[in-house]
């Protein structure tokens, strides 16, 4: 009986060792994957910062003004002036459509059942 208990205890130790070994390597794999994702996120943030800088560089007012003047014949764009802007209260918003309710609706028969 004692040998059976020793064999079972040895198998339990071997099984728990195998489980711990497997869990350790799965954890290491997940940590490596998380580190790779962090590196990808860092690279994406750097690319985004570069793109934002390029966007700001390309949208400089003096550059856009020069492009407007160069392409006036093709596009017909005119340079922006301060007097072309208005206030928000000067914007004419469309009125909501009027609903025609010339005919009445009989609600006394709505939901009534005919026997």
PDB file as gemmi writes it, atoms N, CA and C in Angstrom:
CRYST1    1.000    1.000    1.000  90.00  90.00  90.00 P 1                      
ATOM      1  N   UNK A   1       0.813  -1.186   0.000  1.00  0.00           N  
ATOM      2  CA  UNK A   1       0.000   0.000   0.000  1.00  0.00           C  
ATOM      3  C   UNK A   1       0.866   1.264   0.000  1.00  0.00           C  
ATOM      4  N   UNK A   2       1.975   1.139   0.715  1.00  0.00           N  
ATOM      5  CA  UNK A   2       2.869   2.270   0.796  1.00  0.00           C  
ATOM      6  C   UNK A   2       3.482   2.597  -0.562  1.00  0.00           C  
ATOM      7  N   UNK A   3       3.856   1.605  -1.311  1.00  0.00           N  
ATOM      8  CA  UNK A   3       4.438   1.845  -2.634  1.00  0.00           C  
ATOM      9  C   UNK A   3       3.433   2.497  -3.567  1.00  0.00           C  
ATOM     10  N   UNK A   4       2.189   2.114  -3.466  1.00  0.00           N  
ATOM     11  CA  UNK A   4       1.153   2.735  -4.308  1.00  0.00           C  
ATOM     12  C   UNK A   4       1.062   4.221  -3.967  1.00  0.00           C  
ATOM     13  N   UNK A   5       1.095   4.559  -2.686  1.00  0.00           N  
ATOM     14  CA  UNK A   5       1.044   5.964  -2.286  1.00  0.00           C  
ATOM     15  C   UNK A   5       2.297   6.710  -2.766  1.00  0.00           C  
ATOM     16  N   UNK A   6       3.446   6.078  -2.681  1.00  0.00           N  
ATOM     17  CA  UNK A   6       4.669   6.711  -3.177  1.00  0.00           C  
ATOM     18  C   UNK A   6       4.605   6.933  -4.686  1.00  0.00           C  
ATOM     19  N   UNK A   7       4.097   5.942  -5.385  1.00  0.00           N  
ATOM     20  CA  UNK A   7       3.980   6.062  -6.853  1.00  0.00           C  
ATOM     21  C   UNK A   7       2.988   7.161  -7.203  1.00  0.00           C  
ATOM     22  N   UNK A   8       1.851   7.221  -6.495  1.00  0.00           N  
ATOM     23  CA  UNK A   8       0.856   8.261  -6.747  1.00  0.00           C  
ATOM     24  C   UNK A   8       1.418   9.646  -6.404  1.00  0.00           C  
ATOM     25  N   UNK A   9       2.155   9.755  -5.331  1.00  0.00           N  
ATOM     26  CA  UNK A   9       2.765  11.032  -4.952  1.00  0.00           C  
ATOM     27  C   UNK A   9       3.798  11.452  -5.991  1.00  0.00           C  
ATOM     28  N   UNK A  10       4.598  10.493  -6.473  1.00  0.00           N  
ATOM     29  CA  UNK A  10       5.594  10.798  -7.493  1.00  0.00           C  
ATOM     30  C   UNK A  10       4.913  11.239  -8.783  1.00  0.00           C  
ATOM     31  N   UNK A  11       3.836  10.556  -9.159  1.00  0.00           N  
ATOM     32  CA  UNK A  11       3.089  10.960 -10.360  1.00  0.00           C  
ATOM     33  C   UNK A  11       2.471  12.347 -10.178  1.00  0.00           C  
ATOM     34  N   UNK A  12       1.976  12.667  -8.982  1.00  0.00           N  
ATOM     35  CA  UNK A  12       1.410  13.986  -8.721  1.00  0.00           C  
ATOM     36  C   UNK A  12       2.491  15.058  -8.827  1.00  0.00           C  
ATOM     37  N   UNK A  13       3.688  14.766  -8.305  1.00  0.00           N  
ATOM     38  CA  UNK A  13       4.794  15.727  -8.409  1.00  0.00           C  
ATOM     39  C   UNK A  13       5.204  15.913  -9.859  1.00  0.00           C  
ATOM     40  N   UNK A  14       5.299  14.831 -10.605  1.00  0.00           N  
ATOM     41  CA  UNK A  14       5.669  14.924 -12.024  1.00  0.00           C  
ATOM     42  C   UNK A  14       4.595  15.686 -12.796  1.00  0.00           C  
ATOM     43  N   UNK A  15       3.322  15.394 -12.514  1.00  0.00           N  
ATOM     44  CA  UNK A  15       2.215  16.088 -13.191  1.00  0.00           C  
ATOM     45  C   UNK A  15       2.198  17.573 -12.872  1.00  0.00           C  
ATOM     46  N   UNK A  16       2.394  17.928 -11.607  1.00  0.00           N  
ATOM     47  CA  UNK A  16       2.405  19.353 -11.254  1.00  0.00           C  
ATOM     48  C   UNK A  16       3.640  20.054 -11.823  1.00  0.00           C  
ATOM     49  N   UNK A  17       4.756  19.335 -11.921  1.00  0.00           N  
ATOM     50  CA  UNK A  17       5.953  19.905 -12.544  1.00  0.00           C  
ATOM     51  C   UNK A  17       5.724  20.169 -14.021  1.00  0.00           C  
ATOM     52  N   UNK A  18       5.080  19.214 -14.705  1.00  0.00           N  
ATOM     53  CA  UNK A  18       4.762  19.398 -16.121  1.00  0.00           C  
ATOM     54  C   UNK A  18       3.816  20.580 -16.303  1.00  0.00           C  
ATOM     55  N   UNK A  19       2.802  20.676 -15.438  1.00  0.00           N  
ATOM     56  CA  UNK A  19       1.836  21.779 -15.521  1.00  0.00           C  
ATOM     57  C   UNK A  19       2.549  23.120 -15.299  1.00  0.00           C  
ATOM     58  N   UNK A  20       3.411  23.206 -14.285  1.00  0.00           N  
ATOM     59  CA  UNK A  20       4.139  24.441 -14.002  1.00  0.00           C  
ATOM     60  C   UNK A  20       5.069  24.805 -15.166  1.00  0.00           C  
ATOM     61  N   UNK A  21       5.719  23.810 -15.757  1.00  0.00           N  
ATOM     62  CA  UNK A  21       6.601  24.025 -16.903  1.00  0.00           C  
ATOM     63  C   UNK A  21       5.806  24.600 -18.075  1.00  0.00           C  
ATOM     64  N   UNK A  22       4.656  23.974 -18.360  1.00  0.00           N  
ATOM     65  CA  UNK A  22       3.813  24.421 -19.475  1.00  0.00           C  
ATOM     66  C   UNK A  22       3.278  25.833 -19.219  1.00  0.00           C  
ATOM     67  N   UNK A  23       2.819  26.124 -18.016  1.00  0.00           N  
ATOM     68  CA  UNK A  23       2.301  27.450 -17.673  1.00  0.00           C  
ATOM     69  C   UNK A  23       3.397  28.511 -17.782  1.00  0.00           C  
ATOM     70  N   UNK A  24       4.606  28.160 -17.375  1.00  0.00           N  
ATOM     71  CA  UNK A  24       5.716  29.099 -17.454  1.00  0.00           C  
ATOM     72  C   UNK A  24       5.989  29.487 -18.908  1.00  0.00           C  
ATOM     73  N   UNK A  25       6.024  28.520 -19.786  1.00  0.00           N  
ATOM     74  CA  UNK A  25       6.299  28.827 -21.187  1.00  0.00           C  
ATOM     75  C   UNK A  25       5.135  29.557 -21.854  1.00  0.00           C  
ATOM     76  N   UNK A  26       3.908  29.242 -21.473  1.00  0.00           N  
ATOM     77  CA  UNK A  26       2.774  29.997 -22.014  1.00  0.00           C  
ATOM     78  C   UNK A  26       2.820  31.448 -21.544  1.00  0.00           C  
ATOM     79  N   UNK A  27       3.191  31.642 -20.284  1.00  0.00           N  
ATOM     80  CA  UNK A  27       3.311  32.997 -19.755  1.00  0.00           C  
ATOM     81  C   UNK A  27       4.418  33.759 -20.473  1.00  0.00           C  
ATOM     82  N   UNK A  28       5.545  33.111 -20.699  1.00  0.00           N  
ATOM     83  CA  UNK A  28       6.647  33.761 -21.417  1.00  0.00           C  
ATOM     84  C   UNK A  28       6.225  34.125 -22.838  1.00  0.00           C  
ATOM     85  N   UNK A  29       5.494  33.228 -23.508  1.00  0.00           N  
ATOM     86  CA  UNK A  29       5.010  33.520 -24.864  1.00  0.00           C  
ATOM     87  C   UNK A  29       4.075  34.723 -24.863  1.00  0.00           C  
ATOM     88  N   UNK A  30       3.181  34.788 -23.885  1.00  0.00           N  
ATOM     89  CA  UNK A  30       2.243  35.918 -23.818  1.00  0.00           C  
ATOM     90  C   UNK A  30       2.966  37.217 -23.496  1.00  0.00           C  
ATOM     91  N   UNK A  31       3.981  37.151 -22.639  1.00  0.00           N  
ATOM     92  CA  UNK A  31       4.764  38.347 -22.345  1.00  0.00           C  
ATOM     93  C   UNK A  31       5.517  38.828 -23.579  1.00  0.00           C  
ATOM     94  N   UNK A  32       6.052  37.896 -24.353  1.00  0.00           N  
ATOM     95  CA  UNK A  32       6.734  38.270 -25.601  1.00  0.00           C  
ATOM     96  C   UNK A  32       5.754  38.890 -26.585  1.00  0.00           C  
ATOM     97  N   UNK A  33       4.552  38.323 -26.655  1.00  0.00           N  
ATOM     98  CA  UNK A  33       3.529  38.873 -27.555  1.00  0.00           C  
ATOM     99  C   UNK A  33       3.123  40.270 -27.110  1.00  0.00           C  
ATOM    100  N   UNK A  34       2.959  40.468 -25.799  1.00  0.00           N  
ATOM    101  CA  UNK A  34       2.607  41.792 -25.279  1.00  0.00           C  
ATOM    102  C   UNK A  34       3.717  42.800 -25.568  1.00  0.00           C  
ATOM    103  N   UNK A  35       4.958  42.378 -25.443  1.00  0.00           N  
ATOM    104  CA  UNK A  35       6.076  43.269 -25.741  1.00  0.00           C  
ATOM    105  C   UNK A  35       6.093  43.622 -27.227  1.00  0.00           C  
ATOM    106  N   UNK A  36       5.789  42.650 -28.080  1.00  0.00           N  
ATOM    107  CA  UNK A  36       5.706  42.937 -29.508  1.00  0.00           C  
ATOM    108  C   UNK A  36       4.596  43.920 -29.825  1.00  0.00           C  
ATOM    109  N   UNK A  37       3.450  43.766 -29.153  1.00  0.00           N  
ATOM    110  CA  UNK A  37       2.350  44.713 -29.363  1.00  0.00           C  
ATOM    111  C   UNK A  37       2.728  46.108 -28.888  1.00  0.00           C  
ATOM    112  N   UNK A  38       3.437  46.185 -27.770  1.00  0.00           N  
ATOM    113  CA  UNK A  38       3.896  47.494 -27.294  1.00  0.00           C  
ATOM    114  C   UNK A  38       4.835  48.138 -28.311  1.00  0.00           C  
ATOM    115  N   UNK A  39       5.700  47.340 -28.900  1.00  0.00           N  
ATOM    116  CA  UNK A  39       6.617  47.873 -29.914  1.00  0.00           C  
ATOM    117  C   UNK A  39       5.838  48.355 -31.139  1.00  0.00           C  
ATOM    118  N   UNK A  40       4.814  47.608 -31.546  1.00  0.00           N  
ATOM    119  CA  UNK A  40       3.980  48.032 -32.677  1.00  0.00           C  
ATOM    120  C   UNK A  40       3.254  49.332 -32.364  1.00  0.00           C  
ATOM    121  N   UNK A  41       2.737  49.444 -31.138  1.00  0.00           N  
ATOM    122  CA  UNK A  41       2.031  50.662 -30.742  1.00  0.00           C  
ATOM    123  C   UNK A  41       2.978  51.846 -30.736  1.00  0.00           C  
ATOM    124  N   UNK A  42       4.184  51.643 -30.240  1.00  0.00           N  
ATOM    125  CA  UNK A  42       5.181  52.717 -30.229  1.00  0.00           C  
ATOM    126  C   UNK A  42       5.508  53.148 -31.659  1.00  0.00           C  
ATOM    127  N   UNK A  43       5.685  52.179 -32.553  1.00  0.00           N  
ATOM    128  CA  UNK A  43       5.958  52.512 -33.956  1.00  0.00           C  
ATOM    129  C   UNK A  43       4.797  53.248 -34.597  1.00  0.00           C  
ATOM    130  N   UNK A  44       3.565  52.822 -34.279  1.00  0.00           N  
ATOM    131  CA  UNK A  44       2.392  53.493 -34.843  1.00  0.00           C  
ATOM    132  C   UNK A  44       2.283  54.925 -34.318  1.00  0.00           C  
ATOM    133  N   UNK A  45       2.606  55.122 -33.048  1.00  0.00           N  
ATOM    134  CA  UNK A  45       2.567  56.484 -32.491  1.00  0.00           C  
ATOM    135  C   UNK A  45       3.625  57.369 -33.136  1.00  0.00           C  
ATOM    136  N   UNK A  46       4.798  56.808 -33.388  1.00  0.00           N  
ATOM    137  CA  UNK A  46       5.843  57.587 -34.054  1.00  0.00           C  
ATOM    138  C   UNK A  46       5.426  57.955 -35.474  1.00  0.00           C  
ATOM    139  N   UNK A  47       4.852  56.984 -36.199  1.00  0.00           N  
ATOM    140  CA  UNK A  47       4.382  57.279 -37.557  1.00  0.00           C  
ATOM    141  C   UNK A  47       3.278  58.329 -37.538  1.00  0.00           C  
ATOM    142  N   UNK A  48       2.387  58.243 -36.545  1.00  0.00           N  
ATOM    143  CA  UNK A  48       1.309  59.215 -36.433  1.00  0.00           C  
ATOM    144  C   UNK A  48       1.860  60.613 -36.148  1.00  0.00           C  
ATOM    145  N   UNK A  49       2.862  60.704 -35.293  1.00  0.00           N  
ATOM    146  CA  UNK A  49       3.474  62.007 -35.008  1.00  0.00           C  
ATOM    147  C   UNK A  49       4.116  62.585 -36.266  1.00  0.00           C  
ATOM    148  N   UNK A  50       4.770  61.728 -37.047  1.00  0.00           N  
ATOM    149  CA  UNK A  50       5.386  62.187 -38.303  1.00  0.00           C  
ATOM    150  C   UNK A  50       4.314  62.655 -39.285  1.00  0.00           C  
ATOM    151  N   UNK A  51       3.226  61.895 -39.383  1.00  0.00           N  
ATOM    152  CA  UNK A  51       2.147  62.285 -40.298  1.00  0.00           C  
ATOM    153  C   UNK A  51       1.493  63.595 -39.866  1.00  0.00           C  
ATOM    154  N   UNK A  52       1.335  63.779 -38.570  1.00  0.00           N  
ATOM    155  CA  UNK A  52       0.759  65.050 -38.088  1.00  0.00           C  
ATOM    156  C   UNK A  52       1.689  66.216 -38.410  1.00  0.00           C  
ATOM    157  N   UNK A  53       2.975  65.995 -38.252  1.00  0.00           N  
ATOM    158  CA  UNK A  53       3.934  67.056 -38.581  1.00  0.00           C  
ATOM    159  C   UNK A  53       3.899  67.362 -40.070  1.00  0.00           C  
ATOM    160  N   UNK A  54       3.829  66.332 -40.899  1.00  0.00           N  
ATOM    161  CA  UNK A  54       3.750  66.554 -42.350  1.00  0.00           C  
ATOM    162  C   UNK A  54       2.465  67.282 -42.712  1.00  0.00           C  
ATOM    163  N   UNK A  55       1.363  66.914 -42.072  1.00  0.00           N  
ATOM    164  CA  UNK A  55       0.077  67.564 -42.344  1.00  0.00           C  
ATOM    165  C   UNK A  55       0.158  69.051 -41.981  1.00  0.00           C  
ATOM    166  N   UNK A  56       0.743  69.350 -40.831  1.00  0.00           N  
ATOM    167  CA  UNK A  56       0.879  70.747 -40.426  1.00  0.00           C  
ATOM    168  C   UNK A  56       1.795  71.500 -41.402  1.00  0.00           C  
ATOM    169  N   UNK A  57       2.844  70.836 -41.863  1.00  0.00           N  
ATOM    170  CA  UNK A  57       3.764  71.476 -42.802  1.00  0.00           C  
ATOM    171  C   UNK A  57       3.076  71.749 -44.141  1.00  0.00           C  
ATOM    172  N   UNK A  58       2.295  70.786 -44.621  1.00  0.00           N  
ATOM    173  CA  UNK A  58       1.633  70.959 -45.912  1.00  0.00           C  
ATOM    174  C   UNK A  58       0.465  71.944 -45.852  1.00  0.00           C  
ATOM    175  N   UNK A  59      -0.103  72.175 -44.688  1.00  0.00           N  
ATOM    176  CA  UNK A  59      -1.250  73.077 -44.561  1.00  0.00           C  
ATOM    177  C   UNK A  59      -0.866  74.451 -44.029  1.00  0.00           C  
ATOM    178  N   UNK A  60       0.366  74.833 -44.257  1.00  0.00           N  
ATOM    179  CA  UNK A  60       0.772  76.188 -43.866  1.00  0.00           C  
ATOM    180  C   UNK A  60      -0.023  77.201 -44.689  1.00  0.00           C  
ATOM    181  N   UNK A  61      -0.515  78.267 -44.067  1.00  0.00           N  
ATOM    182  CA  UNK A  61      -1.309  79.251 -44.815  1.00  0.00           C  
ATOM    183  C   UNK A  61      -0.562  79.880 -45.982  1.00  0.00           C  
ATOM    184  N   UNK A  62       0.730  80.165 -45.819  1.00  0.00           N  
ATOM    185  CA  UNK A  62       1.470  80.774 -46.928  1.00  0.00           C  
ATOM    186  C   UNK A  62       1.610  79.809 -48.101  1.00  0.00           C  
ATOM    187  N   UNK A  63       1.799  78.527 -47.825  1.00  0.00           N  
ATOM    188  CA  UNK A  63       1.903  77.534 -48.891  1.00  0.00           C  
ATOM    189  C   UNK A  63       0.567  77.391 -49.612  1.00  0.00           C  
ATOM    190  N   UNK A  64      -0.521  77.319 -48.849  1.00  0.00           N  
ATOM    191  CA  UNK A  64      -1.841  77.195 -49.469  1.00  0.00           C  
ATOM    192  C   UNK A  64      -2.193  78.436 -50.286  1.00  0.00           C  
ATOM    193  N   UNK A  65      -1.798  79.589 -49.802  1.00  0.00           N  
ATOM    194  CA  UNK A  65      -2.043  80.830 -50.546  1.00  0.00           C  
ATOM    195  C   UNK A  65      -1.284  80.796 -51.869  1.00  0.00           C  
ATOM    196  N   UNK A  66      -0.027  80.358 -51.835  1.00  0.00           N  
ATOM    197  CA  UNK A  66       0.763  80.266 -53.076  1.00  0.00           C  
ATOM    198  C   UNK A  66       0.152  79.253 -54.044  1.00  0.00           C  
ATOM    199  N   UNK A  67      -0.304  78.111 -53.527  1.00  0.00           N  
ATOM    200  CA  UNK A  67      -0.935  77.117 -54.392  1.00  0.00           C  
ATOM    201  C   UNK A  67      -2.228  77.645 -55.005  1.00  0.00           C  
ATOM    202  N   UNK A  68      -2.961  78.416 -54.240  1.00  0.00           N  
ATOM    203  CA  UNK A  68      -4.193  79.006 -54.759  1.00  0.00           C  
ATOM    204  C   UNK A  68      -3.883  79.954 -55.909  1.00  0.00           C  
ATOM    205  N   UNK A  69      -2.855  80.755 -55.741  1.00  0.00           N  
ATOM    206  CA  UNK A  69      -2.492  81.699 -56.796  1.00  0.00           C  
ATOM    207  C   UNK A  69      -1.950  80.976 -58.030  1.00  0.00           C  
ATOM    208  N   UNK A  70      -1.170  79.909 -57.830  1.00  0.00           N  
ATOM    209  CA  UNK A  70      -0.617  79.165 -58.970  1.00  0.00           C  
ATOM    210  C   UNK A  70      -1.700  78.442 -59.762  1.00  0.00           C  
ATOM    211  N   UNK A  71      -2.707  77.938 -59.089  1.00  0.00           N  
ATOM    212  CA  UNK A  71      -3.731  77.128 -59.744  1.00  0.00           C  
ATOM    213  C   UNK A  71      -5.038  77.883 -59.940  1.00  0.00           C  
ATOM    214  N   UNK A  72      -4.979  79.207 -59.948  1.00  0.00           N  
ATOM    215  CA  UNK A  72      -6.200  79.979 -60.091  1.00  0.00           C  
ATOM    216  C   UNK A  72      -6.899  79.689 -61.406  1.00  0.00           C  
ATOM    217  N   UNK A  73      -6.139  79.563 -62.495  1.00  0.00           N  
ATOM    218  CA  UNK A  73      -6.746  79.323 -63.808  1.00  0.00           C  
ATOM    219  C   UNK A  73      -7.475  77.991 -63.866  1.00  0.00           C  
ATOM    220  N   UNK A  74      -6.899  76.951 -63.253  1.00  0.00           N  
ATOM    221  CA  UNK A  74      -7.510  75.619 -63.305  1.00  0.00           C  
ATOM    222  C   UNK A  74      -8.667  75.474 -62.324  1.00  0.00           C  
ATOM    223  N   UNK A  75      -8.470  75.971 -61.120  1.00  0.00           N  
ATOM    224  CA  UNK A  75      -9.441  75.715 -60.058  1.00  0.00           C  
ATOM    225  C   UNK A  75     -10.409  76.868 -59.811  1.00  0.00           C  
ATOM    226  N   UNK A  76      -9.999  78.047 -60.129  1.00  0.00           N  
ATOM    227  CA  UNK A  76     -10.852  79.210 -59.890  1.00  0.00           C  
ATOM    228  C   UNK A  76     -10.980  79.557 -58.417  1.00  0.00           C  
ATOM    229  N   UNK A  77      -9.994  79.175 -57.625  1.00  0.00           N  
ATOM    230  CA  UNK A  77     -10.025  79.479 -56.207  1.00  0.00           C  
ATOM    231  C   UNK A  77      -9.577  80.907 -55.969  1.00  0.00           C  
ATOM    232  N   UNK A  78     -10.189  81.549 -55.008  1.00  0.00           N  
ATOM    233  CA  UNK A  78      -9.758  82.896 -54.663  1.00  0.00           C  
ATOM    234  C   UNK A  78      -9.152  82.849 -53.268  1.00  0.00           C  
ATOM    235  N   UNK A  79      -8.226  83.746 -52.982  1.00  0.00           N  
ATOM    236  CA  UNK A  79      -7.620  83.727 -51.650  1.00  0.00           C  
ATOM    237  C   UNK A  79      -8.643  84.100 -50.579  1.00  0.00           C  
ATOM    238  N   UNK A  80      -8.463  83.541 -49.416  1.00  0.00           N  
ATOM    239  CA  UNK A  80      -9.349  83.852 -48.295  1.00  0.00           C  
ATOM    240  C   UNK A  80      -9.005  85.211 -47.730  1.00  0.00           C  
ATOM    241  N   UNK A  81     -10.065  85.952 -47.408  1.00  0.00           N  
ATOM    242  CA  UNK A  81      -9.884  87.262 -46.780  1.00  0.00           C  
ATOM    243  C   UNK A  81     -10.711  87.281 -45.499  1.00  0.00           C  
ATOM    244  N   UNK A  82     -10.347  88.123 -44.548  1.00  0.00           N  
ATOM    245  CA  UNK A  82     -11.095  88.165 -43.285  1.00  0.00           C  
ATOM    246  C   UNK A  82     -12.551  88.568 -43.456  1.00  0.00           C  
ATOM    247  N   UNK A  83     -12.862  89.374 -44.481  1.00  0.00           N  
ATOM    248  CA  UNK A  83     -14.254  89.807 -44.640  1.00  0.00           C  
ATOM    249  C   UNK A  83     -15.146  88.721 -45.240  1.00  0.00           C  
ATOM    250  N   UNK A  84     -14.567  87.563 -45.610  1.00  0.00           N  
ATOM    251  CA  UNK A  84     -15.370  86.466 -46.149  1.00  0.00           C  
ATOM    252  C   UNK A  84     -15.996  85.614 -45.045  1.00  0.00           C  
ATOM    253  N   UNK A  85     -15.601  85.827 -43.824  1.00  0.00           N  
ATOM    254  CA  UNK A  85     -16.132  85.044 -42.717  1.00  0.00           C  
ATOM    255  C   UNK A  85     -17.302  85.785 -42.090  1.00  0.00           C  
ATOM    256  N   UNK A  86     -18.230  85.045 -41.549  1.00  0.00           N  
ATOM    257  CA  UNK A  86     -19.383  85.644 -40.897  1.00  0.00           C  
ATOM    258  C   UNK A  86     -19.530  85.122 -39.490  1.00  0.00           C  
ATOM    259  N   UNK A  87     -20.564  85.612 -38.834  1.00  0.00           N  
ATOM    260  CA  UNK A  87     -20.862  85.160 -37.484  1.00  0.00           C  
ATOM    261  C   UNK A  87     -21.873  84.022 -37.560  1.00  0.00           C  
ATOM    262  N   UNK A  88     -21.979  83.278 -36.503  1.00  0.00           N  
ATOM    263  CA  UNK A  88     -22.866  82.114 -36.492  1.00  0.00           C  
ATOM    264  C   UNK A  88     -24.325  82.528 -36.595  1.00  0.00           C  
ATOM    265  N   UNK A  89     -24.674  83.717 -36.092  1.00  0.00           N  
ATOM    266  CA  UNK A  89     -26.075  84.143 -36.170  1.00  0.00           C  
ATOM    267  C   UNK A  89     -26.459  84.578 -37.579  1.00  0.00           C  
ATOM    268  N   UNK A  90     -25.497  84.681 -38.488  1.00  0.00           N  
ATOM    269  CA  UNK A  90     -25.790  85.042 -39.864  1.00  0.00           C  
ATOM    270  C   UNK A  90     -26.053  83.818 -40.752  1.00  0.00           C  
ATOM    271  N   UNK A  91     -25.889  82.633 -40.213  1.00  0.00           N  
ATOM    272  CA  UNK A  91     -26.089  81.421 -40.997  1.00  0.00           C  
ATOM    273  C   UNK A  91     -27.592  81.166 -41.116  1.00  0.00           C  
ATOM    274  N   UNK A  92     -28.068  80.962 -42.327  1.00  0.00           N  
ATOM    275  CA  UNK A  92     -29.483  80.699 -42.565  1.00  0.00           C  
ATOM    276  C   UNK A  92     -29.712  79.191 -42.543  1.00  0.00           C  
ATOM    277  N   UNK A  93     -30.248  78.700 -41.452  1.00  0.00           N  
ATOM    278  CA  UNK A  93     -30.537  77.273 -41.334  1.00  0.00           C  
ATOM    279  C   UNK A  93     -31.885  76.993 -41.984  1.00  0.00           C  
ATOM    280  N   UNK A  94     -32.042  75.824 -42.624  1.00  0.00           N  
ATOM    281  CA  UNK A  94     -33.335  75.516 -43.243  1.00  0.00           C  
ATOM    282  C   UNK A  94     -34.392  75.287 -42.163  1.00  0.00           C  
ATOM    283  N   UNK A  95     -35.612  75.718 -42.472  1.00  0.00           N  
ATOM    284  CA  UNK A  95     -36.720  75.512 -41.540  1.00  0.00           C  
ATOM    285  C   UNK A  95     -37.189  74.065 -41.617  1.00  0.00           C  
ATOM    286  N   UNK A  96     -37.679  73.524 -40.521  1.00  0.00           N  
ATOM    287  CA  UNK A  96     -38.189  72.153 -40.577  1.00  0.00           C  
ATOM    288  C   UNK A  96     -39.435  72.104 -41.453  1.00  0.00           C  
ATOM    289  N   UNK A  97     -39.657  70.980 -42.126  1.00  0.00           N  
ATOM    290  CA  UNK A  97     -40.827  70.903 -43.008  1.00  0.00           C  
ATOM    291  C   UNK A  97     -42.120  70.966 -42.201  1.00  0.00           C  
ATOM    292  N   UNK A  98     -43.101  71.656 -42.777  1.00  0.00           N  
ATOM    293  CA  UNK A  98     -44.397  71.756 -42.109  1.00  0.00           C  
ATOM    294  C   UNK A  98     -45.192  70.490 -42.378  1.00  0.00           C  
ATOM    295  N   UNK A  99     -45.882  70.026 -41.350  1.00  0.00           N  
ATOM    296  CA  UNK A  99     -46.683  68.814 -41.474  1.00  0.00           C  
ATOM    297  C   UNK A  99     -48.112  69.211 -41.785  1.00  0.00           C  
ATOM    298  N   UNK A 100     -48.656  68.636 -42.849  1.00  0.00           N  
ATOM    299  CA  UNK A 100     -50.021  68.932 -43.262  1.00  0.00           C  
ATOM    300  C   UNK A 100     -50.983  68.098 -42.420  1.00  0.00           C  
ATOM    301  N   UNK A 101     -51.768  68.776 -41.595  1.00  0.00           N  
ATOM    302  CA  UNK A 101     -52.753  68.069 -40.769  1.00  0.00           C  
ATOM    303  C   UNK A 101     -54.150  68.592 -41.078  1.00  0.00           C  
ATOM    304  N   UNK A 102     -54.449  68.715 -42.380  1.00  0.00           N  
ATOM    305  CA  UNK A 102     -55.758  69.234 -42.783  1.00  0.00           C  
ATOM    306  C   UNK A 102     -56.864  68.218 -42.523  1.00  0.00           C  
ATOM    307  N   UNK A 103     -56.580  66.944 -42.579  1.00  0.00           N  
ATOM    308  CA  UNK A 103     -57.578  65.921 -42.300  1.00  0.00           C  
ATOM    309  C   UNK A 103     -57.368  65.399 -40.892  1.00  0.00           C  
ATOM    310  N   UNK A 104     -58.454  65.245 -40.155  1.00  0.00           N  
ATOM    311  CA  UNK A 104     -58.373  64.738 -38.802  1.00  0.00           C  
ATOM    312  C   UNK A 104     -58.249  63.228 -38.795  1.00  0.00           C  
ATOM    313  N   UNK A 105     -57.848  62.693 -37.697  1.00  0.00           N  
ATOM    314  CA  UNK A 105     -57.695  61.255 -37.536  1.00  0.00           C  
ATOM    315  C   UNK A 105     -58.658  60.827 -36.432  1.00  0.00           C  
ATOM    316  N   UNK A 106     -59.496  59.847 -36.729  1.00  0.00           N  
ATOM    317  CA  UNK A 106     -60.450  59.346 -35.746  1.00  0.00           C  
ATOM    318  C   UNK A 106     -59.744  58.329 -34.861  1.00  0.00           C  
ATOM    319  N   UNK A 107     -59.507  58.714 -33.619  1.00  0.00           N  
ATOM    320  CA  UNK A 107     -58.795  57.809 -32.720  1.00  0.00           C  
ATOM    321  C   UNK A 107     -59.732  56.972 -31.867  1.00  0.00           C  
ATOM    322  N   UNK A 108     -61.045  57.223 -31.980  1.00  0.00           N  
ATOM    323  CA  UNK A 108     -61.991  56.436 -31.173  1.00  0.00           C  
ATOM    324  C   UNK A 108     -62.088  55.006 -31.680  1.00  0.00           C  
ATOM    325  N   UNK A 109     -61.795  54.793 -32.952  1.00  0.00           N  
ATOM    326  CA  UNK A 109     -61.872  53.441 -33.490  1.00  0.00           C  
ATOM    327  C   UNK A 109     -60.532  52.708 -33.475  1.00  0.00           C  
ATOM    328  N   UNK A 110     -59.493  53.398 -33.105  1.00  0.00           N  
ATOM    329  CA  UNK A 110     -58.177  52.775 -33.062  1.00  0.00           C  
ATOM    330  C   UNK A 110     -58.119  51.839 -31.869  1.00  0.00           C  
ATOM    331  N   UNK A 111     -57.780  50.609 -32.096  1.00  0.00           N  
ATOM    332  CA  UNK A 111     -57.648  49.626 -31.017  1.00  0.00           C  
ATOM    333  C   UNK A 111     -58.962  48.962 -30.639  1.00  0.00           C  
ATOM    334  N   UNK A 112     -60.071  49.420 -31.194  1.00  0.00           N  
ATOM    335  CA  UNK A 112     -61.340  48.780 -30.870  1.00  0.00           C  
ATOM    336  C   UNK A 112     -61.488  47.503 -31.671  1.00  0.00           C  
ATOM    337  N   UNK A 113     -62.038  46.501 -31.059  1.00  0.00           N  
ATOM    338  CA  UNK A 113     -62.243  45.236 -31.758  1.00  0.00           C  
ATOM    339  C   UNK A 113     -63.713  45.096 -32.137  1.00  0.00           C  
ATOM    340  N   UNK A 114     -63.944  44.571 -33.311  1.00  0.00           N  
ATOM    341  CA  UNK A 114     -65.322  44.313 -33.766  1.00  0.00           C  
ATOM    342  C   UNK A 114     -65.719  42.901 -33.382  1.00  0.00           C  
ATOM    343  N   UNK A 115     -66.860  42.769 -32.639  1.00  0.00           N  
ATOM    344  CA  UNK A 115     -67.274  41.414 -32.256  1.00  0.00           C  
ATOM    345  C   UNK A 115     -67.916  40.654 -33.372  1.00  0.00           C  
TER     346      UNK A 115                                                      
END                                                                             
